[in-house]
Amino acid sequence: MSRVGTLIGDAHADRHTGVMRLTARVRLAATFGALFVIGGLVLTTAIYLLVQADLVAQLQKTITVAALPACTETPAGTVHDGCVTVVPGTRFEPAMPARTVPRAAAASGATVLDKLLATSGVSLLLMTILVLLIVWWLSGRMLRPVHEISALARRLSSESLHERIHLNGPKDELSELADTFDDMLERLEKAFESQRRFIANASHELRTPVSIQRTAIQIGLADPTASSLAKTRANLLDANRRIERLLDSLLVLARSDRGLDHREDVDLAATARNQLGQHRAAIASHDLEIRARLDDCTVDGDPALLTQLVDNLVGNAIRHNTNGGYVDVRTSAGKLVVTNSGPVVTGELLDRIFQPFQRGEGRVAAGGSTGLGLSIVESIADAHKAAVQARPGPDGGLEVTVTF
């Protein structure tokens, strides 16, 4: 757009009311220009009145002194009369009649005042134009972040939420606005990503149990014997439980991705002790040794999510283990460590172990898993500003450390 087009485009009709609306830049320039004109007029008027009040009197004195009569001195003595030297016997020759002095002073004063008024008016007009141009340029630079925010907001979509303003410059209200907008975009990006992941993961994982249910129903309808119906019921119940576990895991994952709605002091040592008790049957059935060293560890967070984090770590350590192996759970100040025996974890699996639906080998506990356990752990840790680190155990298995 040309410069003229830009200037014209700053005043446009409101799309809702149809009334001409001036932009902030035009209003700023008009406001500062009006203030400068008003200040200039007040200053010019004050100078004009002050000069007018004293100029005529000063000119009259000057003209009177200039019009004093010339004289010829005689050898006689001089007599001082005020500031004029009067010499006895002097012959005076007036340079200007006394009655013309006031008129000459008034005419000279009017001429000076007219020139003063004209000069002030032209100077005020030129300075007003200069001030308007300077204000227009400065307001454009000051409002540039607002234009950048508007342009970014206009081109935003679900595919471009990664864009940011990253405004450089002094820390002022506009940079704070830009930073706030960037933070909002980051939250929106996380929300959209969580939604996309939830839909993609749910559709992917639900396909298998739904297919199992459909197959079981078809087989049961084709063979309506008692044994076939009993097997069909068992398959349907197993698929239904799998769907229920998956939906629960996905809902926890979505909730943790949103962040924390409630915070309080949570005793991780007591939580870990309770979760070990919840898995007592699975531990006993596979002859696992429990090594627990639960020192005081109180963190600020959501009790339900932190319970889910500990439960996922303990459950993951039990499922991906070997018969006769061990599960080691330790808590200390701001740290939770869960270690288990089991198959060796390769570097390739370790790189993607926190991604959704990544299942390790060596599962011994019944019921399988959804592949979301460690992904949920990482999401809950992120919501609590905690760091999660996984590394292979010294003799196989995995060690997961959560540092708050």
C-alpha positions as CSV (number, residue, x, y, z in Angstrom):
1,M,0.0,0.0,0.0
2,S,1.3,3.5,-0.8
3,R,1.9,6.2,1.8
4,V,-1.4,7.9,0.7
5,G,-3.2,4.6,0.9
6,T,-1.8,4.0,4.4
7,L,-2.9,7.5,5.6
8,I,-6.3,7.0,4.2
9,G,-6.5,3.5,5.5
10,D,-6.0,4.8,9.1
11,A,-9.5,6.2,9.0
12,H,-12.1,3.7,8.0
13,A,-15.7,2.7,8.7
14,D,-16.5,0.4,11.6
15,R,-17.8,-2.8,10.2
16,H,-20.6,-3.1,12.8
17,T,-21.9,0.5,13.0
18,G,-20.7,2.0,9.6
19,V,-19.4,5.1,11.5
20,M,-16.0,6.4,10.4
21,R,-13.5,5.3,13.1
22,L,-10.0,6.8,13.6
23,T,-7.2,4.5,14.5
24,A,-5.0,4.9,17.6
25,R,-2.2,6.3,15.5
26,V,-4.4,9.0,13.9
27,R,-5.9,9.9,17.3
28,L,-2.4,10.2,18.9
29,A,-1.1,12.4,16.1
30,A,-4.3,14.6,16.2
31,T,-4.2,14.9,20.0
32,F,-0.6,15.9,20.2
33,G,-1.0,18.2,17.3
34,A,-4.0,19.9,18.9
35,L,-2.2,20.3,22.2
36,F,0.8,21.8,20.4
37,V,-1.4,24.3,18.5
38,I,-3.3,25.3,21.7
39,G,0.0,25.7,23.6
40,G,1.5,27.7,20.7
41,L,-1.6,30.0,20.4
42,V,-1.5,30.7,24.2
43,L,2.2,31.5,24.0
44,T,1.9,33.7,20.9
45,T,-1.1,35.6,22.5
46,A,0.9,36.1,25.7
47,I,3.9,37.4,23.9
48,Y,1.8,39.6,21.6
49,L,0.0,41.3,24.6
50,L,3.2,41.8,26.6
51,V,4.9,43.4,23.6
52,Q,1.9,45.5,22.8
53,A,1.6,46.9,26.3
54,D,5.2,48.1,26.4
55,L,6.2,48.6,22.8
56,V,4.5,52.0,22.1
57,A,5.8,53.6,25.2
58,Q,9.3,52.5,24.5
59,L,9.1,53.6,20.8
60,Q,7.8,57.0,21.9
61,K,10.7,57.5,24.3
62,T,13.2,56.5,21.6
63,I,11.6,58.8,19.0
64,T,11.5,61.7,21.5
65,V,15.2,61.3,22.2
66,A,15.9,61.1,18.5
67,A,13.8,64.2,17.8
68,L,15.5,66.5,20.4
69,P,16.5,69.9,19.0
70,A,20.0,70.4,17.7
71,C,21.8,73.3,19.2
72,T,24.8,75.6,18.6
73,E,27.0,76.1,21.6
74,T,28.4,79.5,22.7
75,P,31.5,80.1,24.7
76,A,29.2,80.7,27.7
77,G,28.9,78.1,30.5
78,T,26.6,75.1,30.3
79,V,23.6,74.3,32.4
80,H,22.4,70.7,32.8
81,D,18.6,70.1,32.6
82,G,18.0,66.4,33.0
83,C,19.9,64.5,30.5
84,V,20.0,67.4,27.9
85,T,22.8,69.9,28.0
86,V,21.3,73.4,28.0
87,V,23.8,76.2,27.1
88,P,22.8,79.8,27.8
89,G,22.4,81.7,24.5
90,T,21.9,78.6,22.4
91,R,19.7,78.7,19.3
92,F,17.4,75.6,19.1
93,E,16.3,74.0,15.9
94,P,13.6,71.2,16.5
95,A,14.2,68.0,14.4
96,M,10.6,66.9,14.7
97,P,7.4,68.7,15.9
98,A,6.3,67.4,19.3
99,R,2.8,66.6,18.2
100,T,3.9,64.0,15.6
101,V,5.9,61.9,18.1
102,P,2.9,59.8,19.5
103,R,1.5,59.1,16.0
104,A,5.0,58.0,14.7
105,A,5.4,55.7,17.8
106,A,1.9,54.2,17.2
107,A,2.6,53.5,13.6
108,S,5.9,52.0,14.2
109,G,4.4,49.8,17.0
110,A,1.6,48.6,14.8
111,T,4.1,47.6,12.1
112,V,6.2,45.7,14.6
113,L,3.2,43.9,16.1
114,D,1.9,42.9,12.6
115,K,5.3,41.5,11.7
116,L,5.5,39.7,15.1
117,L,2.0,38.2,14.5
118,A,2.7,37.1,11.0
119,T,6.1,35.6,11.9
120,S,4.5,33.8,14.9
121,G,1.7,32.4,12.8
122,V,3.9,31.1,10.1
123,S,6.3,29.6,12.7
124,L,3.4,28.0,14.6
125,L,2.1,26.5,11.3
126,L,5.5,25.1,10.3
127,M,6.2,23.8,13.8
128,T,2.7,22.2,13.9
129,I,3.4,20.3,10.6
130,L,6.8,19.2,11.9
131,V,5.4,18.1,15.2
132,L,2.6,16.1,13.5
133,L,5.1,14.3,11.3
134,I,7.4,13.5,14.3
135,V,4.4,12.3,16.3
136,W,3.1,10.3,13.4
137,W,6.5,8.6,13.0
138,L,7.0,8.0,16.7
139,S,3.5,6.6,17.2
140,G,4.1,4.3,14.3
141,R,7.2,2.9,15.9
142,M,5.5,2.7,19.3
143,L,2.5,0.9,18.0
144,R,4.5,-1.5,15.8
145,P,4.2,-4.3,18.3
146,V,0.4,-3.9,18.3
147,H,0.4,-4.2,14.5
148,E,2.6,-7.3,14.8
149,I,0.2,-8.9,17.3
150,S,-2.7,-8.1,15.1
151,A,-1.0,-9.5,12.0
152,L,0.0,-12.7,13.9
153,A,-3.6,-13.1,15.3
154,R,-5.1,-12.7,11.8
155,R,-2.9,-15.5,10.3
156,L,-3.2,-17.9,13.3
157,S,-4.7,-21.3,12.8
158,S,-4.4,-24.7,14.4
159,E,-1.4,-25.4,12.2
160,S,0.5,-22.1,13.0
161,L,0.2,-21.9,16.8
162,H,4.0,-22.4,17.0
163,E,4.6,-18.8,15.8
164,R,5.7,-16.2,18.4
165,I,6.2,-12.4,18.4
166,H,9.5,-12.4,20.4
167,L,9.4,-8.6,20.7
168,N,12.9,-7.1,21.3
169,G,13.3,-3.7,22.9
170,P,12.8,-2.0,26.3
171,K,10.7,-3.7,28.9
172,D,7.5,-1.5,28.8
173,E,3.7,-2.0,28.5
174,L,3.9,-3.1,24.9
175,S,6.7,-5.7,25.4
176,E,4.6,-7.0,28.3
177,L,1.6,-7.2,26.0
178,A,3.7,-9.1,23.4
179,D,5.1,-11.5,26.1
180,T,1.6,-12.1,27.4
181,F,0.4,-12.9,23.9
182,D,3.3,-15.3,23.4
183,D,2.4,-17.1,26.7
184,M,-1.2,-17.3,25.6
185,L,-0.1,-18.9,22.2
186,E,2.1,-21.4,24.1
187,R,-0.9,-22.4,26.2
188,L,-3.1,-22.7,23.2
189,E,-0.5,-24.8,21.3
190,K,-0.3,-27.2,24.2
191,A,-4.1,-27.4,24.4
192,F,-4.4,-28.1,20.7
193,E,-1.6,-30.6,20.8
194,S,-3.2,-32.3,23.8
195,Q,-6.5,-32.5,21.9
196,R,-5.0,-33.8,18.7
197,R,-3.0,-36.4,20.7
198,F,-6.0,-37.4,22.6
199,I,-8.1,-37.9,19.5
200,A,-5.3,-39.7,17.5
201,N,-4.4,-42.0,20.4
202,A,-8.0,-42.8,21.3
203,S,-8.9,-43.6,17.7
204,H,-5.7,-45.7,17.3
205,E,-6.0,-47.7,20.5
206,L,-9.8,-48.2,20.5
207,R,-9.6,-49.8,17.1
208,T,-8.2,-53.0,18.5
209,P,-10.7,-53.8,21.3
210,V,-13.6,-52.7,19.1
211,S,-12.4,-55.1,16.4
212,I,-12.1,-57.8,19.1
213,Q,-15.7,-57.1,20.2
214,R,-17.0,-57.2,16.7
215,T,-15.2,-60.5,15.9
216,A,-16.5,-62.0,19.2
217,I,-20.0,-61.0,18.4
218,Q,-19.8,-62.4,14.9
219,I,-18.4,-65.8,16.2
220,G,-21.1,-65.9,18.9
221,L,-23.9,-65.3,16.4
222,A,-22.5,-67.9,14.0
223,D,-22.2,-70.6,16.7
224,P,-25.0,-70.1,19.3
225,T,-23.8,-73.0,21.5
226,A,-23.4,-72.5,25.3
227,S,-19.7,-72.8,25.2
228,S,-19.3,-70.4,22.3
229,L,-21.6,-67.8,24.0
230,A,-19.6,-68.1,27.3
231,K,-16.3,-67.5,25.4
232,T,-17.9,-64.6,23.6
233,R,-19.0,-63.1,26.9
234,A,-15.5,-63.4,28.2
235,N,-13.9,-61.8,25.2
236,L,-16.4,-59.0,25.2
237,L,-15.8,-58.4,28.9
238,D,-12.0,-58.4,28.4
239,A,-12.3,-55.9,25.5
240,N,-14.6,-53.8,27.5
241,R,-12.1,-53.6,30.4
242,R,-9.4,-52.8,28.0
243,I,-11.4,-49.9,26.6
244,E,-12.2,-48.7,30.1
245,R,-8.6,-48.7,31.1
246,L,-7.6,-46.9,28.0
247,L,-10.3,-44.2,28.4
248,D,-9.2,-43.7,32.0
249,S,-5.6,-43.3,31.0
250,L,-6.4,-40.9,28.2
251,L,-8.6,-38.8,30.5
252,V,-5.8,-38.6,33.1
253,L,-3.3,-37.6,30.3
254,A,-5.7,-34.9,29.0
255,R,-6.2,-33.6,32.6
256,S,-2.4,-33.4,33.3
257,D,-1.8,-31.7,30.0
258,R,-4.2,-28.9,31.1
259,G,-2.1,-28.1,34.1
260,L,-3.0,-27.9,37.8
261,D,-6.4,-26.8,39.1
262,H,-5.7,-27.6,42.7
263,R,-2.5,-27.6,44.9
264,E,-1.7,-28.8,48.4
265,D,1.1,-30.5,50.3
266,V,1.3,-34.1,49.3
267,D,3.4,-36.7,51.2
268,L,5.0,-38.8,48.4
269,A,6.4,-41.3,50.9
270,A,2.9,-42.1,52.2
271,T,1.5,-42.2,48.7
272,A,4.2,-44.7,47.6
273,R,3.5,-46.9,50.6
274,N,-0.2,-46.9,49.8
275,Q,0.4,-47.7,46.1
276,L,2.7,-50.6,47.0
277,G,-0.1,-52.0,49.2
278,Q,-2.6,-51.6,46.3
279,H,-0.4,-53.9,44.1
280,R,0.2,-56.5,46.8
281,A,-1.5,-59.2,44.9
282,A,0.4,-58.7,41.7
283,I,3.7,-58.5,43.7
284,A,3.0,-61.8,45.5
285,S,1.8,-63.7,42.4
286,H,5.2,-63.0,40.7
287,D,7.4,-63.4,43.8
288,L,8.8,-59.9,43.5
289,E,11.0,-58.5,46.2
290,I,10.0,-55.0,47.4
291,R,12.9,-52.7,48.5
292,A,11.4,-49.6,49.9
293,R,13.3,-46.7,51.5
294,L,10.7,-44.0,52.0
295,D,12.2,-40.9,53.6
296,D,10.2,-37.8,54.2
297,C,9.2,-36.2,50.8
298,T,6.5,-33.5,50.8
299,V,5.8,-31.7,47.5
300,D,3.2,-29.0,46.5
301,G,0.8,-30.3,43.9
302,D,-2.4,-32.0,42.9
303,P,-3.0,-35.1,45.2
304,A,-4.9,-37.1,42.6
305,L,-2.4,-36.5,39.8
306,L,0.6,-37.3,42.1
307,T,-1.1,-40.5,43.2
308,Q,-1.6,-41.4,39.6
309,L,2.1,-40.7,38.9
310,V,3.3,-43.0,41.7
311,D,0.7,-45.7,40.8
312,N,1.9,-45.6,37.1
313,L,5.6,-45.9,38.1
314,V,5.0,-48.8,40.5
315,G,2.6,-50.5,38.2
316,N,5.0,-50.2,35.3
317,A,7.9,-51.6,37.5
318,I,5.7,-54.6,38.3
319,R,4.4,-55.3,34.8
320,H,7.8,-55.0,33.0
321,N,9.7,-57.3,35.3
322,T,10.8,-60.9,35.6
323,N,9.5,-63.6,38.0
324,G,11.5,-63.5,41.2
325,G,12.8,-60.0,40.4
326,Y,12.6,-56.8,42.6
327,V,11.0,-53.4,42.7
328,D,12.9,-50.6,44.5
329,V,11.1,-47.5,45.5
330,R,12.9,-44.6,47.2
331,T,11.8,-41.1,48.3
332,S,13.9,-38.3,49.6
333,A,13.7,-34.5,49.8
334,G,12.0,-33.5,46.5
335,K,12.8,-36.8,44.7
336,L,11.1,-40.1,43.8
337,V,13.1,-43.0,42.3
338,V,11.5,-46.3,41.1
339,T,13.8,-49.1,39.9
340,N,12.9,-52.6,38.8
341,S,14.6,-55.7,37.5
342,G,13.7,-57.0,34.1
343,P,14.9,-57.2,30.5
344,V,17.6,-54.9,29.3
345,V,16.2,-51.6,27.9
346,T,17.8,-50.7,24.6
347,G,18.9,-47.2,23.7
348,E,16.3,-47.1,20.9
349,L,13.5,-47.9,23.3
350,L,14.9,-45.5,25.9
351,D,14.7,-42.6,23.4
352,R,11.0,-43.0,22.9
353,I,9.9,-44.6,26.2
354,F,7.9,-41.5,27.3
355,Q,6.0,-41.3,24.0
356,P,2.4,-42.6,24.1
357,F,1.8,-46.3,23.3
358,Q,5.4,-47.4,23.7
359,R,5.4,-50.8,25.4
360,G,8.5,-52.5,26.7
361,E,9.2,-56.2,26.8
362,G,9.1,-58.7,29.6
363,R,5.5,-58.1,30.8
364,V,4.7,-60.5,33.7
365,A,1.6,-59.0,35.3
366,A,-1.8,-59.9,34.0
367,G,-3.9,-57.4,32.2
368,G,-1.3,-55.9,30.0
369,S,-1.0,-52.1,29.7
370,T,-2.3,-49.3,27.5
371,G,1.2,-48.0,26.7
372,L,0.4,-44.6,28.3
373,G,1.9,-45.2,31.8
374,L,5.2,-43.3,31.4
375,S,3.7,-40.8,29.0
376,I,1.2,-39.9,31.8
377,V,4.1,-39.8,34.3
378,E,5.9,-37.2,32.2
379,S,2.8,-35.1,31.6
380,I,2.0,-35.0,35.3
381,A,5.6,-34.1,36.1
382,D,5.5,-31.3,33.6
383,A,2.4,-30.0,35.2
384,H,4.2,-29.9,38.5
385,K,7.4,-28.3,37.0
386,A,9.3,-31.5,37.8
387,A,12.0,-33.3,35.8
388,V,11.7,-36.9,34.7
389,Q,14.7,-39.0,33.8
390,A,14.9,-42.7,32.8
391,R,18.0,-44.8,32.4
392,P,18.6,-48.6,32.1
393,G,19.2,-50.5,35.4
394,P,22.6,-52.0,36.1
395,D,21.3,-55.5,35.6
396,G,18.4,-54.8,33.3
397,G,15.1,-53.1,33.9
398,L,14.6,-49.4,34.3
399,E,15.3,-46.6,36.8
400,V,12.9,-43.6,36.6
401,T,13.7,-40.5,38.7
402,V,11.3,-37.7,39.3
403,T,12.9,-34.6,40.7
404,F,10.5,-31.8,42.0
